[in-house]
Amino acid sequence: MMSFRVEDAEAEDAQRWAHKLGIDRSELLREALHRHLVRLAAEQDMTAYDESPISESEMALASSAEWGPAEDWSDWSDAAG
């Protein structure tokens, strides 16, 4: 459970958008918080990559993606009898 204060105008905007979208204001705020946290995590990941890019040894198996999909043996599941 979280509780916080916002400016009256922002609270009114949140309520107006929630009404337009047909959702509860709390759902609108949960989604907004979730999206913001995802964006912050992505920015942190980008910073981490910039500080320590992928090494050649970490890319060693990347060429295996060029082999294409593995054969599909799922139709053999009943072959044993």
Residue pairs with C-beta under 8 A, 6 or more apart in sequence:
6 14
14 25
14 28
14 29
15 25
17 28
18 24
18 25
18 27
18 28
21 28
